[in-house]
Amino acid sequence: MDSPVPPRPAQPRTRRRDRHGRGMRGPIAPPQVPLSVTRADAFVDLVYDSRDRLERRWPQLSEVDFLVLEVPGFGPDDGPDADTDEETVPLGRVVPAAGGYRDRIVIYRRPVEIRTKSRDERALLVHEVVVEQVAELLGLAPESVDPRYGQE
């Protein structure tokens, strides 16, 4: 009579390949590659690039907070006193200092993205909106805030 063979104790196996023999799957792109940057992150980078570019000429902008919101009317800076215009959707706005908050410039991401087709167009429009909002905050003409305004 054959005696049954006792089962071997379970040992953890290191898996070297997936079940189809293709090897382990990994991320499509490492984090430092632009493929892993979301549209929202890329937009915030454009806003901060414009801010940094203007801050070299206007150092007082270091005391201003720059915010990016998806759309107007749904953020913490859009209270009942927010300017509402029924015909146009704002691309950005200035929120004066109040209640312990510093001056803020808000840029709305979705309205800007809808009006542009490429990343270059988006970068130009973001910079124009930032310049316009800084000009409004400082009480100056956009051309005096950035001499290249409207020329690019």
C-alpha positions as CSV (number, residue, x, y, z in Angstrom):
1,M,0.0,0.0,0.0
2,D,1.1,3.4,-0.8
3,S,1.1,5.8,2.0
4,P,0.1,9.3,1.1
5,V,2.9,11.8,0.9
6,P,2.6,14.5,3.5
7,P,2.1,18.0,2.0
8,R,5.1,20.3,2.0
9,P,4.9,23.3,4.3
10,A,3.8,26.4,2.6
11,Q,6.7,28.7,1.8
12,P,6.4,32.2,0.4
13,R,7.3,32.3,-3.2
14,T,8.8,35.3,-4.8
15,R,6.9,36.1,-7.9
16,R,9.2,37.0,-10.8
17,R,6.6,37.3,-13.5
18,D,2.9,38.0,-13.9
19,R,0.6,35.1,-14.8
20,H,1.2,35.6,-18.6
21,G,4.9,35.5,-18.3
22,R,5.5,39.1,-19.4
23,G,7.3,40.3,-16.3
24,M,6.2,42.6,-13.6
25,R,4.2,45.6,-14.6
26,G,5.2,49.0,-13.4
27,P,4.2,52.6,-13.7
28,I,3.9,54.0,-17.2
29,A,6.3,56.8,-16.4
30,P,8.4,57.7,-13.4
31,P,7.2,60.7,-11.3
32,Q,9.8,63.1,-12.6
33,V,8.6,62.7,-16.2
34,P,6.0,65.1,-17.5
35,L,3.5,62.3,-18.3
36,S,2.8,62.0,-14.6
37,V,1.9,65.7,-14.2
38,T,-1.9,66.3,-14.1
39,R,-3.5,69.1,-16.1
40,A,-4.3,70.9,-12.8
41,D,-0.7,70.7,-11.6
42,A,0.6,71.9,-15.0
43,F,-1.8,74.9,-14.8
44,V,-0.7,75.8,-11.3
45,D,2.9,75.7,-12.5
46,L,2.0,78.2,-15.3
47,V,0.5,80.5,-12.8
48,Y,3.5,80.3,-10.5
49,D,5.9,80.8,-13.4
50,S,4.0,84.0,-14.3
51,R,4.1,85.1,-10.7
52,D,7.8,84.5,-10.4
53,R,8.4,86.4,-13.6
54,L,6.5,89.4,-12.4
55,E,7.9,89.2,-8.8
56,R,11.4,90.0,-10.1
57,R,10.1,93.4,-11.3
58,W,7.5,93.9,-8.5
59,P,9.0,92.6,-5.2
60,Q,5.8,93.5,-3.3
61,L,4.1,90.6,-5.0
62,S,5.8,88.3,-2.5
63,E,3.1,89.6,-0.1
64,V,0.3,88.5,-2.4
65,D,-1.2,85.0,-2.4
66,F,-1.9,83.4,-5.8
67,L,-4.6,80.8,-5.9
68,V,-6.0,78.6,-8.6
69,L,-9.6,77.5,-8.4
70,E,-11.5,75.3,-10.9
71,V,-14.4,77.6,-11.7
72,P,-15.8,80.9,-10.4
73,G,-18.4,80.7,-7.7
74,F,-17.3,77.5,-6.0
75,G,-14.3,78.4,-4.0
76,P,-13.5,80.0,-0.6
77,D,-13.0,83.4,-2.3
78,D,-16.4,83.6,-3.9
79,G,-18.7,84.8,-1.3
80,P,-21.9,86.8,-1.7
81,D,-19.9,90.0,-2.4
82,A,-18.1,88.4,-5.4
83,D,-18.6,90.3,-8.6
84,T,-21.1,88.5,-10.8
85,D,-21.5,89.3,-14.5
86,E,-24.2,87.3,-16.2
87,E,-22.7,87.6,-19.7
88,T,-19.0,86.7,-19.2
89,V,-17.2,84.1,-17.1
90,P,-14.2,85.7,-15.3
91,L,-10.7,84.2,-15.9
92,G,-9.4,85.7,-12.6
93,R,-10.1,88.2,-9.9
94,V,-8.4,90.2,-7.1
95,V,-9.5,89.7,-3.5
96,P,-8.3,92.6,-1.3
97,A,-6.8,91.9,2.1
98,A,-9.4,91.5,4.8
99,G,-10.1,89.5,7.9
100,G,-6.5,88.5,8.5
101,Y,-5.9,87.4,4.9
102,R,-3.4,88.9,2.6
103,D,-4.3,90.2,-0.9
104,R,-5.1,87.3,-3.1
105,I,-5.2,86.9,-6.9
106,V,-7.4,84.0,-8.0
107,I,-7.1,82.4,-11.4
108,Y,-9.8,80.1,-12.6
109,R,-8.5,77.1,-14.4
110,R,-11.4,75.7,-16.4
111,P,-12.4,79.0,-18.1
112,V,-8.8,79.5,-19.2
113,E,-8.4,76.0,-20.4
114,I,-11.6,76.1,-22.4
115,R,-10.4,79.2,-24.3
116,T,-7.0,77.7,-25.3
117,K,-6.1,74.8,-27.6
118,S,-2.4,74.2,-26.9
119,R,-0.1,74.4,-23.9
120,D,1.7,77.5,-25.5
121,E,-1.6,79.3,-25.9
122,R,-2.6,78.4,-22.3
123,A,0.8,79.7,-21.0
124,L,0.2,83.0,-22.8
125,L,-3.4,83.4,-21.6
126,V,-2.4,82.5,-18.0
127,H,0.3,85.1,-18.1
128,E,-2.0,87.8,-19.5
129,V,-4.7,87.0,-16.9
130,V,-2.0,87.2,-14.1
131,V,-0.7,90.5,-15.5
132,E,-4.2,92.0,-15.6
133,Q,-5.0,90.9,-12.1
134,V,-1.7,92.3,-10.7
135,A,-2.3,95.5,-12.6
136,E,-5.7,95.8,-11.0
137,L,-4.3,95.1,-7.6
138,L,-1.5,97.7,-8.0
139,G,-3.7,100.2,-9.7
140,L,-1.6,100.3,-12.9
141,A,-2.0,99.6,-16.5
142,P,-1.1,96.1,-17.6
143,E,1.5,97.5,-20.0
144,S,3.4,99.1,-17.1
145,V,3.2,95.8,-15.0
146,D,4.7,93.8,-17.9
147,P,6.0,95.7,-20.9
148,R,5.5,92.6,-23.1
149,Y,1.8,92.5,-22.3
150,G,-0.3,91.9,-25.4
151,Q,2.7,91.5,-27.7
152,E,3.3,87.8,-27.4
